[in-house]
């Protein structure tokens, strides 16, 4: 059991050597690399919508360090290259515009995803001749995707592409990897001789000129987007398995086979409709059944109506194919349509009423929370102002005490200085009285002295001054007495 993709079946308009459309799978243990395996490397890849079916395989590439060490290209190279690690934000149209100068030489491009590189994808490109392949390699290898990015284009020659298996995830057995004979955009045949073919990551094929006009990153047929959103987790326990999202408030919880947080959310809020993220079906907790009657088709990935098989072997019921009279059938059909319309109207009214109640409760909670926050803010502001005033009061009391101490000390100093002043004044008074007495005594002595001097002068002027020379002069009031 040793087969490679080079023996796979070709689509309408494709050549027998088409390497992108396998009809058989191989055992990974039976794969063998070509001679000179030291210059090659193997990378696992996958393609297809994981919700429907997934094709897995391995591509054998020449190492990029071989061409860097030697200026010569590999001798056994083929007109098949792989562009590794293209950023997810580059759409199919962006890449077609990036390599637009070689579009006329490209027979087919296939988008694949390498294992462990969820934010990037790779492109397998087959050219019409080896010269175009070599020119593409020399022109784009090591070139930036744009002047604003640091990511460079890694182009490697591809030795072979080997498919290891097909993993189906849907209920039907039709293979979505079967190529369509016509382009879904222009409805023309997918002929490689007329235009290059691009196969998206979900295994839908288009003309390169048609897909280059599609600016979205999703597939025009099944809307599968190469930029997958972040994986959701339960809002309570954080698990990523068996998740349900409430269609009323958006709460994400795990199912009853995990922790049962989705059912607990229904019991707490009475939000009875929940969407299963894996199957995109809506569950009604009140009716305990699914209310979503659309499923995703495995063939093309579109949403189709769920066909419920008839429970009657003889097709005797009116809704499973039994044909009675045309008027009765039409009446039954109209009654069923009316019943379905009434059911969905009731469902919509119930959902809107639940949403109204839920959002009113949210508004009430927000109002109460706002009032609580306002009261807490007011209380906090009052406490802050009270603390500020108390701090200011404590500061004023401290300053008042300090000033009182200073005033008391000043009063004590004032009394002390008053006592000192009185003592000095008394001392000055005593000193003044003593000085007055001394002055009076000195004045009396001076007066006596002057009188004596005057008396002596008077005696000397008398005629008989010689006779009274030996006498004594005694002072007397207003007169002088001379004794012999």
C-alpha positions in Angstrom: 0.0 0.0 0.0 2.4 2.6 -1.2 0.9 5.4 -3.2 1.5 9.1 -3.5 -0.6 12.0 -4.6 0.8 11.8 -8.1 -1.5 8.9 -8.8 -4.6 10.8 -7.5 -7.7 11.3 -9.7 -7.9 14.6 -11.5 -10.8 17.0 -11.7 -12.5 18.2 -14.9 -10.0 20.1 -16.9 -7.0 18.9 -14.9 -4.0 17.0 -16.1 -3.1 13.4 -15.1 -0.1 14.5 -13.2 -2.2 16.6 -10.8 -0.7 16.3 -7.3 -3.4 18.1 -5.3 -6.4 15.7 -5.7 -5.8 12.3 -4.1 -8.1 9.4 -4.6 -6.3 7.0 -2.3 -4.6 7.3 1.1 -1.4 5.8 2.2 -0.1 4.4 5.5 2.5 6.8 7.1 4.7 3.9 7.7 4.9 3.1 4.0 6.1 6.5 2.9 9.6 6.8 1.7 11.6 9.9 0.9 13.6 10.3 -2.3 17.3 9.8 -2.5 19.3 12.4 -0.7 17.0 12.7 2.3 19.5 14.8 4.0 18.6 17.7 1.8 14.8 17.3 2.4 12.4 17.9 5.2 8.9 16.6 5.9 6.0 18.8 7.1 2.6 17.5 8.1 -0.4 19.5 6.7 -4.2 19.4 6.7 -7.0 20.9 4.7 -10.7 21.0 4.7 -13.4 22.3 7.1 -12.8 20.6 10.5 -16.5 20.6 11.1 -17.2 18.5 8.0 -14.1 16.6 6.9 -10.4 17.0 7.1 -7.7 15.8 4.7 -4.3 15.2 6.2 -1.0 14.5 4.5 2.7 15.2 4.4 4.7 17.3 2.0 8.4 16.6 1.4 10.3 19.8 0.7 13.9 20.7 0.0 15.6 22.4 2.9 15.9 26.2 2.6 19.5 26.1 3.8 20.6 24.1 0.8 19.9 26.9 -1.7 21.5 29.4 0.7 24.7 27.5 1.0 24.9 26.9 -2.8 23.9 29.2 -5.6 22.6 26.3 -7.7 19.0 25.1 -7.5 18.2 21.4 -6.7 18.9 19.2 -9.7 15.8 17.0 -9.2 13.4 19.8 -8.7 9.9 19.9 -10.1 7.6 22.7 -11.2 6.0 22.5 -7.7 6.8 24.9 -4.8 5.4 25.6 -1.4 5.1 29.1 0.2 5.4 28.5 3.9 4.0 30.5 6.8 1.8 33.1 5.0 0.1 35.3 7.7 -3.6 34.7 8.2 -4.5 38.4 7.6 -3.5 37.9 4.0 -6.6 36.9 2.1 -6.7 34.8 -1.1 -7.1 38.0 -3.1 -4.1 39.6 -1.3 -1.8 36.6 -2.2 -3.1 36.6 -5.8 -2.2 40.2 -6.0 1.2 39.6 -4.4 2.2 37.1 -7.0 0.1 38.6 -9.8 3.0 38.8 -12.3 3.2 34.9 -12.3 -0.6 34.2 -12.3 -0.6 33.3 -16.0 2.0 30.6 -15.4 0.3 29.1 -12.4 -1.8 26.0 -13.1 -3.1 25.4 -9.6 -2.7 26.7 -6.0 -3.9 24.8 -2.9 -4.2 26.4 0.6 -3.2 24.0 3.4 -2.5 24.5 7.1 0.6 23.1 8.8 0.4 21.4 12.2 1.1 23.8 15.0 0.8 26.9 12.9 -2.8 28.1 13.6 -2.1 31.7 12.8 -0.5 31.0 9.4 -1.1 28.9 6.3 0.9 27.5 3.4 0.3 27.4 -0.3 1.2 24.6 -2.7 1.7 26.1 -6.2 2.2 24.1 -9.5 3.5 25.9 -12.5 3.2 25.2 -16.2 7.0 24.8 -16.8 10.2 24.6 -14.8 11.5 28.0 -16.0 8.5 29.8 -14.5 9.0 27.9 -11.3 12.7 28.9 -11.1 11.9 32.6 -11.8 9.1 32.6 -9.2 11.6 31.1 -6.6 14.3 33.7 -7.4 11.9 36.6 -7.4 9.9 35.9 -4.3 12.2 33.9 -2.0 13.1 36.1 1.0 11.0 39.0 -0.2 8.6 40.8 2.2 4.9 40.4 1.7 4.6 44.2 2.1 6.8 47.1 3.0 5.0 47.5 6.4 5.6 43.9 7.5 8.6 42.0 8.8 7.4 38.6 7.5 9.2 37.3 4.5 8.1 34.9 1.8 9.7 31.5 2.2 9.6 29.6 -1.0 10.8 25.9 -1.0 10.8 23.5 -3.9 8.5 20.5 -3.2 9.6 17.0 -3.9 6.3 15.3 -3.3 2.9 15.6 -1.6 1.6 12.5 0.1 -1.9 12.1 1.6 -2.3 10.0 4.8 -6.0 9.9 5.3 -9.4 11.6 5.3 -11.2 12.4 8.6 -15.0 12.8 8.3 -16.9 14.7 11.0 -20.4 14.9 9.4 -23.3 12.4 9.4 -23.5 12.1 5.6 -20.8 10.1 3.6 -20.4 12.4 0.6 -16.8 13.7 0.2 -16.4 17.4 0.1 -12.9 17.1 -1.4 -14.4 16.1 -4.7 -13.6 19.0 -7.1 -16.5 20.8 -8.7 -16.5 20.9 -12.5 -17.5 24.5 -12.6 -16.3 27.7 -10.8 -19.0 28.8 -8.3 -18.3 32.4 -9.1 -18.3 32.6 -12.9 -20.0 29.2 -13.5 -17.3 28.4 -16.2 -15.5 25.1 -16.3 -12.4 24.7 -14.1 -9.9 24.3 -16.9 -6.2 24.8 -16.0 -5.4 25.6 -19.6 -7.7 28.6 -19.5 -6.9 29.9 -16.1 -5.2 28.9 -12.9 -7.2 27.1 -10.2 -7.1 28.1 -6.5 -8.4 25.6 -3.9 -9.2 27.1 -0.6 -8.5 25.6 2.8 -12.0 24.2 2.9 -11.4 22.3 -0.4 -13.5 24.5 -2.7 -11.9 25.5 -6.0 -12.2 28.7 -8.0 -10.4 30.4 -10.9 -7.6 32.6 -9.6 -9.1 35.6 -11.5 -12.4 35.0 -9.8 -11.2 34.5 -6.2 -8.9 37.6 -6.6 -12.1 39.7 -6.6 -13.2 38.2 -3.3 -11.8 40.6 -0.7 -13.2 38.6 2.3 -11.1 36.0 4.1 -14.0 33.5 4.1 -14.9 31.0 1.4 -17.5 32.2 -1.1 -19.3 28.8 -1.0 -19.4 27.7 2.7 -18.2 30.9 4.4 -15.5 29.0 6.2 -13.0 31.6 7.4 -9.3 30.9 7.5 -9.0 33.3 10.4 -10.6 31.2 13.1 -11.7 33.1 16.2 -10.2 32.5 19.6 -11.4 29.4 21.3 -14.2 30.0 23.7 -14.1 28.8 27.3 -16.7 28.4 30.1 -17.1 31.6 32.0 -17.1 29.7 35.3 -14.7 26.7 35.1 -12.7 27.7 32.0 -13.2 24.4 30.1 -13.4 24.5 26.3 -15.5 21.3 25.7 -19.2 21.0 25.3 -19.9 24.8 25.4 -23.3 26.5 25.2 -23.9 30.2 24.8 -27.1 31.9 26.0 -28.9 33.5 23.1 -30.4 36.2 25.4 -27.4 37.5 27.4 -24.4 35.8 25.8 -23.3 33.8 28.8 -20.9 30.9 27.9 -21.2 27.8 30.0 -20.4 24.1 29.9 -23.1 21.5 29.3 -24.6 19.0 31.6 -22.0 16.4 30.8 -19.3 18.7 32.1 -20.0 21.0 35.1 -23.5 22.0 34.0 -22.9 25.8 34.3 -25.2 26.4 31.3 -28.1 24.7 33.0 -27.3 26.5 36.2 -27.4 29.8 34.4 -30.9 28.9 33.0 -32.1 28.1 36.5 -30.8 31.3 37.9 -32.0 33.6 35.1 -34.8 31.6 33.3 -33.0 32.2 30.0 -34.3 29.0 28.4 -32.6 29.2 24.9 -29.0 28.2 24.5 -26.8 27.7 21.4 -24.5 24.8 21.2 -21.2 26.1 19.8 -20.1 22.9 18.3 -23.3 22.1 16.3 -24.8 25.7 16.1 -28.2 24.3 17.3 -30.5 26.0 19.8 -31.7 24.1 22.8 -34.9 24.9 24.7 -34.5 24.0 28.4 -38.3 24.4 29.1 -39.3 22.1 26.2 -36.2 20.0 26.7 -35.5 19.7 23.0 -33.8 21.4 20.0 -35.7 24.3 18.4 -33.1 24.9 15.6 -34.0 23.0 12.5 -31.0 23.9 10.4 -27.8 21.9 10.1 -24.6 22.4 8.1 -24.4 20.3 4.9 -21.3 18.1 4.6 -21.3 18.5 0.8 -20.8 22.2 0.5 -20.9 23.5 4.1 -24.2 25.4 3.6 -27.0 25.5 6.2 -29.9 23.2 5.1 -33.1 22.1 6.8 -32.9 19.1 9.1 -34.8 16.2 7.5 -36.5 14.2 10.2 -37.0 10.5 9.0 -40.6 9.2 9.0 -41.5 6.9 11.9 -44.2 5.1 9.8 -43.0 2.3 7.5 -45.9 2.6 5.2 -45.7 6.4 4.9 -49.2 6.8 6.3 -48.7 10.2 8.0 -49.4 13.5 6.3 -45.9 14.9 6.8 -43.8 12.1 5.5 -44.8 11.7 1.9 -48.3 10.2 2.2 -50.4 11.6 -0.6 -54.2 11.8 -0.1 -56.6 14.0 -1.9 -54.9 17.3 -3.1 -57.3 19.5 -1.1 -56.6 17.5 2.1 -52.8 17.6 1.4 -52.9 21.4 0.8 -55.0 21.9 3.9 -52.5 19.9 6.0 -49.6 21.7 4.5 -51.2 25.1 5.2 -52.1 24.1 8.7 -48.5 22.9 9.3 -47.1 26.2 7.9 -49.4 28.2 10.1 -48.5 26.1 13.1 -44.8 26.6 12.4 -45.3 30.4 11.9 -47.3 30.6 15.2 -44.6 28.5 17.0 -41.8 30.8 15.8 -43.9 33.9 16.6 -44.5 32.6 20.1 -40.9 31.7 20.4 -39.8 35.2 19.2 -42.3 36.9 21.6 -41.1 34.7 24.5 -37.5 35.5 23.7 -38.1 39.2 23.4 -40.1 39.2 26.7 -37.2 37.3 28.4 -34.8 39.8 26.9 -36.9 42.7 28.1 -37.1 41.2 31.6 -33.4 40.4 31.6 -32.3 43.9 30.4 -34.7 45.6 32.9 -33.1 43.5 35.6 -29.7 44.6 34.3 -30.8 48.2 34.3 -32.2 47.8 37.9 -28.9 46.3 39.0 -27.0 49.0 37.3 -29.2 51.6 38.9 -28.9 50.1 42.4 -25.2 49.7 41.9 -24.9 53.3 40.7 -26.9 54.5 43.7 -24.8 52.4 46.0 -21.6 53.8 44.4 -22.9 57.3 44.7 -23.8 56.8 48.4 -20.5 55.2 49.1 -18.8 58.1 47.2 -20.7 60.7 49.2 -20.0 58.9 52.4 -16.4 58.5 51.5 -16.3 62.2 50.6 -17.9 63.2 53.9 -15.5 61.0 55.8 -12.6 62.5 53.9 -13.9 66.0 54.5 -14.5 65.1 58.2 -11.0 63.7 58.5 -9.6 66.8 56.8 -11.5 69.1 59.1 -10.5 67.0 62.1 -6.9 67.2 61.1 -7.2 70.9 60.6 -8.9 71.2 64.1 -6.2 69.2 65.7 -3.6 71.4 64.0 -5.4 74.5 65.3 -5.7 73.1 68.8 -2.0 72.2 68.7 -1.1 75.8 67.5 -3.5 77.2 70.2 -1.8 75.2 72.9 1.6 76.3 71.6 0.4 79.9 71.7 -1.1 79.5 75.1 2.3 78.2 76.4 4.0 81.1 74.8 1.6 83.6 76.3 1.9 82.0 79.8 5.7 82.2 79.5 5.4 85.8 78.4 3.2 86.7 81.3 5.7 85.0 83.7 8.5 87.0 82.1 6.4 90.1 82.3 5.9 89.7 86.1 9.5 88.9 86.6 10.6 92.0 84.7 8.1 94.2 86.5 9.6 93.0 89.8 13.1 93.7 88.5 12.0 97.2 87.3 10.5 98.0 90.8 13.7 96.8 92.4 15.8 98.9 90.1 13.5 101.9 90.7 13.8 101.5 94.5 17.5 101.2 94.1 17.6 104.3 91.9 15.5 106.3 94.4 17.9 105.3 97.3 20.8 106.3 95.2 19.2 109.6 94.2 18.4 110.4 97.9 22.0 109.6 98.9 23.3 111.8 96.1 20.9 114.6 97.2 22.2 114.4 100.7 25.8 114.3 99.6 25.1 117.3 97.3 23.5 119.2 100.2 26.4 118.5 102.5 28.9 119.5 99.8 26.9 122.7 99.2 26.9 123.5 102.9 30.6 122.9 103.1 31.2 125.0 100.0 29.1 127.8 101.5 31.1 127.6 104.7 34.3 127.6 102.8 33.2 130.6 100.7 32.2 132.5 103.9 35.5 131.8 105.5 37.3 132.9 102.4 35.2 136.0 102.2 35.8 136.7 105.9 39.5 136.4 105.5 39.5 138.8 102.6 37.4 141.2 104.6 39.8 141.1 107.6 42.7 141.7 105.3 41.1 144.8 104.0 40.5 146.3 107.5 43.0 149.1 108.8 44.0 147.3 111.9 44.3 144.0 110.2 47.6 143.4 112.0 46.0 143.6 115.4 43.4 141.0 114.6 45.8 138.8 112.8 45.9 136.4 115.5 42.2 136.3 116.1 39.7 133.8 114.8 36.7 134.4 112.5 33.5 132.8 113.4 30.7 132.5 110.9 27.4 134.0 111.8 24.3 134.7 109.9 24.7 137.9 107.9 27.6 139.0 109.9 31.1 138.3 110.8 32.5 138.3 114.4 36.1 139.0 114.9 37.8 138.1 118.2 41.1 139.3 119.3 
